[in-house]
């Protein structure tokens, strides 16, 4: 089940009037990762002060009771529901222009599975489900299914990069392997991908697992391999992205959604050496307060220079052995020329550019003038405009997980997702 602290995402507010006036009307856009839908919450500036995300706890209290076709919910100054609108004109969900698989030469060598063939088992986190399907030999395969259900050019770019990085990674004992591209709809749009599912949870979830020196060695070797051999910067090394293979007892890294090749999208404080240092410190001490520091403000010397790391987890070697190995590795990676070695990695991957969605070239009526004359537009559009235009829309919405989803075969089977 999705962590309640991660279930909702606020897409921002629009204040109709001065935000200093408590009577001003405020519209808040909130996304529910459980039901996979946007809802507009309407109230006053008294209830929704600017930049305080007060809409999330209010929406959390209401969301599972709202009708499945609700697009807007209005609340009073105490946060209690006043009215609900199911009018499609109040639907501000953006249309996602998923690309047709048949047009993507770069993915032709990937195995595929249709969305309707996936059987939902659990919801692991935002945009990630535990699912299963029957392969061509009739075997039941459990996978982690990752998807992007809402429109934003950055999100489309990230999942495009992640698919192409994962599909091109060589087999490695410390990497969770890529499985298949997931296709949805009658014309097989690329809506996500699957990876092998590893049981046991992450090191972030299992804080009582004894930490082994060999896992530190495997992590540093893997970072060197990704950075200096393949020219990949993971940019999200953290305990939440580390697993232990129950069969080999080796460390496994997953979640490449921030990964890049080259310098164009490198982010301050997200380099893999810095990530590894903070990760090892957290795994040894269970001190998580550094995770709340924005990555651009992080300095690994903050923890490296601490006179003592107080272990709060069982270790298979003395903490001084871990620190000595880590410090020596960091010294080799922070030597002059490390960035050049990364940028000139011998097997550096080259990612294809994200194609422009042809659906954005189709004109639609974005509104009307005061005289009633239609206003044509192109590019990004609301889902309601795409539907009115006869364009294919993939419908992600599903019942809440705490609702009774069970039938005789287990969790509900997803539909094709088509909406025209």
N, C-alpha and C positions, 0 to 999 in steps of 0.2 A: 504494500500500500504506500502511496505517496506520503512523504513526511508532511504533516499539516503545516509546518513552517515554510514549505516550499510549494504548497499547492496553488497559491495565487500570485499573479503578477499584475502590477498596476501599470497601465499604459499612459498615465498622465491625467491631468485635469484641464477643463476649460471653465473659466469663471466668467459669467455674464454680468459684468459690473466690476466694481472695485473689490479686490480680495480682502481689503480692510473692512468692508461693510459686511457685517454678519448676515445680512438679509440677502446678499447676492446669491444668485442661483449658480450652482456648480454641477457640472457633469463629469463623472469619473469613469474611465474605461478600465474594466478589470477582466483579466483572463483567468479561467479556471482550468488548471492542468489536469484535473480529474475528469471533468465532463467535456473538456476541450471546446469551450465556447467563450465568446466575449459577451459581457453584459454591461450596459451603461447604468451606473448608480447616480441618481439625481437627488440632491439635497441643497443645503445652504452652506455658505462659507463659515457659518458658526459651527456646523458639524464637521465640515471638511476644510480645515485650515490648509493653506498652501504648503506643499512639501512635507506633510506629516504622514501621508499614506493611511489616513484614518478610515478610508473606504474599505481596506482589506478586512479588518475584524468585523465590520458591519456586514459586508458581503458574505463573509464566512458563515455568519449566523443565519443568513437568509437563503443561500444559494441552493441548498438541497431541497428547499420547499418551493422554489420558483417553478412555474410551468416550463416544460422543455422548449417551448417556442417563445419564451419571454426574451425580449431584447432590451427592455428598460424597466428599472424598478425605482420608484420614487419613495423616499423615506422622510420622516419628520425630523425635527431637531433632536429627538431622543434616539434616532436610528431605527424606529419602528416602521414597518412597511405601510405605505399609504395606498399605492396603486402599482399596477403592473401593465406594461404595454407589450402586446404581441404584434403590433403593426410593423410590417417589414420596412416601412420608411424610417423606423427607429433602429434598424439594424446597421451598425457601423463596423461590421466585420469586413476587413479588407479581403479582396479576392487574391488567392495564391495561384500564380501561373505556373503550375507544375509542367515540366517538360516531357514531351513524348519520348519514350524509350527508343522508338524506331528512328528518331532523328539524331541520336547521341552515339556517334561512332566510338567515342572514348570508353563507353560502357559495354560494347558489343561482346567482350570476352567474359563478362560477368554472368554467373548463374542468377536466375531470377525466381521470385515467388510472388504470386498474386495476393493482394491484401485479403481477399475473401477466403483464402486458404489458411490464413493465420488464425489460431485459436488462442484467445487471450487467457492467460493464467493469472497474471498479477500486473499491477502498475508499479514499477520500480521507482520512478521519479519523473520529473518534468520531461516529457517527450521521449520516455523510454518505458517500454512494456516488456514483461516476460511473456513470450508467446511460444507456440509450437506449431509444427506443420508436418505433414507426411511427405517424405522425399520420394523420388522416382522409384525407389525400391520398396516403398511401403514402410520405411522406418520412421518412427516418431522422433522428431528433432526439436529440442528446446533451444531457443535463441533469445537474445536481447534484441528487440525491435526498436530502432531509433528513428524518429520522424520529426518534421517541422510543420506544425499545424497552422501557423499564422504568418502573414506576409510582412517581411522586412528584408530589404536587399542584403543587409549584413547577414541575416540568418540564412538566406538562400545561398549566399557565397560560402558561409561556413560549412553547411552540410554538403555542398558541392565539393569543396576542398577535402572534407573528411572522407567522403566516399572514394575519391581518387587517390588519396594517400593510402587508405586502408587496402584498397584493391591491389596496390602496387608494392605493399610491404612484403619483403621476403619472409618466408617462414622463420620464426625466431622463438626460442623457448620461453622468452619473457614478454611476448606480445600476445594479446587475445586476438585470434584470427578472424578475419573478415569472412562472412558467409554468403549473403545474397543481396541483390538489389530488390526492393519491394516495389511492385507496380500496382497501380490502382485505376479503376474506371474501365470503361469499355474500350478506350484507346490506349491503355497501358501507359499511364503517366508515372514518372519516377517520384515516389512520395516518401521514400526512406530506404533503410537498409537494415540488415541483420548481422550480428556477430555471434560467435559461439557463446553460450551461456555458461558461466563458471559459478558453481554453487559455493556457499560459505560466506558470502558478504565481503565487503571491503575492509581494509585495515582501519578505516575510520570508524566503521561500525563495530568491529571486534577489537576492542582496546585491551582485552586480556590475553590475546595471542602473544606468546613470547617472541620477541623480535630477534632474528638471527643475523649474525655478521655476514653470512653468505648472501642474505637479501640486500644488504647495503652494497656489497660487491656487485651483485647482479644489477642493481639499479644504476650504479655509476657506469658499469660497462655498457648497459643499454643506452644511457644518455649519450655516451661517447659514440656508440654505433649510429644512433639516430642523427646526432648533430654532425659528426665528422666523417661519417661514411656515406650517409644518405642525404645530408643537407636538410634535415627536418628538425624544426624546433617545436616540441610538443606544447610548450607554454602553459601547461596546467598540471605539472607534477605535484601531486598532493595525495595524502592518505586515502581520500575518497575515490581516487582513480587507481588504486593498487589492490590487487587480489592475490590470493595464494592458491596455486593449482593444487587441488586435493589429491591428484594422482602423483605429481612429481615433487610437490612441496617447493616449487619454484615461485618466485615473485612474477606477477603479471601486471603489465600496464595496459590501460584502455582509455577511451574517451579522447579522441583526437580533434574535437570540434574547434579548439583554439590553435591547432597546429598550422604552421606555415612552412613554405619553402622559399628561402631567400630573405631579403631584408625589408621588403615593402610593408609587411604587416607585423613586424616585430614590435612588441610592446614593452615599455620600461618595467623592469622588475618581474617580468614573466619568463626570462631566460631559464633554461632547464637546470643550470648549475645552481642558481638562486633557489629555484623550486625544490631541488633535491636537498639543499641544506636545511631549509625550513621544514621539509617533510621528515627528514631524519630526526631533527630536533623534536618535532611533535610526536613522532612514533616512540621515541625514548622517554620523553617526559610527560606526555599526555597534556602538555600545556598548549591550549588552542587559541590563546588570545591574539597571537600574531596573525591568525587567519582573518581577523576583522580589519586588519590594516590594508588600505588600498594598495594594489600591487605596485603602483608607481611611487609609493612612499616607502617600500620595503628595501632594506639594506641587510644582506645576509651577515654582515659583520656584527649586526645587533645580537645575533645568537652565537655566532662563532667566537665573539670576544667575551662571552659570559664566562666568569671564572669557574663555574660549576654547572653541569647539567645533572639535575637530580632525577634519577630514573623513577618512573611511576609505571613501569612495565617490566616484566621479567625479560632479561637479556641472556644470550648464551655466551657472552664475553663481557669483560669489564667495560664500563662506559668509556674509559680512557682509550681502549682499543678501537672502539667505534670512532671516537673523535680524532684520533691520530690518523686513521685511514681516510676519513672524510677530509681532514685538513690537507693532507698530502695530495689527494685527488684534486681538490679545489685549486691548490697552487699550480698544478700542471695545466688546468683549464683556464686559469686567469693569466697565464703567461702571454707575452706579446705574440700576436699573430693568430689568436684563437678564433676571432671573428672571420679572418681571411680563410682559415681552414674550414670553417662552417660554410662560408659562401662558395668555396671551391672544392666541396666534397667530391670525391671521385665518382660516386654513384648518385649524384644529386638528382632528385626527381624534378621534372618539369610538369607543372599542372596546366591542363587546358583551361582557357578562359571560360567563365560562366556565360553560356549563350544568352542573348537577348530574347525574352519571351515574345513570340510572334503575336500572342493574344493582346499585348499592349499596343500593337499597331492597329487594332480594330477600333474604330471610333465608337463612342457611346454617348448617350445624353446625360450630361452631368447635372442638369437642372434646366431652368428656364429664366428668361428675362422677365422684367415687370410686365412686359407686353405679352408674355406667354410664349415667346419664341424659344425653341430648344437651344441649349448651349452645348455644342459638340465638344468632345475632348478625347484625348488618347492617353495611354500610359496607365499608371496605377488607378484602381477603381474600387469602389465598395462591391461586396458580393452581390448586393441587390441589383446593382447596375449590370453586372456580368450576367446574372440570371435573366434580367429583362432583355438583355442583348442576345440571349440564346447560347451563351458560352458555358462550357463545362466547368462545374464547380465541385470540388471534392468536399464531401460533408463528413467532418471528423466527429461531430457531436455524439456523445454516448451517455448512458445513465451514470449517476454517481456510483462509485464502487461500494459504498455502504448500503446501497439499495440492493434488493434481492435480484442478483443477476444469474443465479444458478438455475440450470435446467437439468435434464437427465444426463447430459454429457459434460457438465462442468460449466465453466464460464461461458457467457454468450459468445456466439460467433459474430464477428463484425460483418456488416453488410458491404456492398460494393463501394459505398461512399459516394455514389453519383448524385448530383443535384443539377438539374437543368432548368 
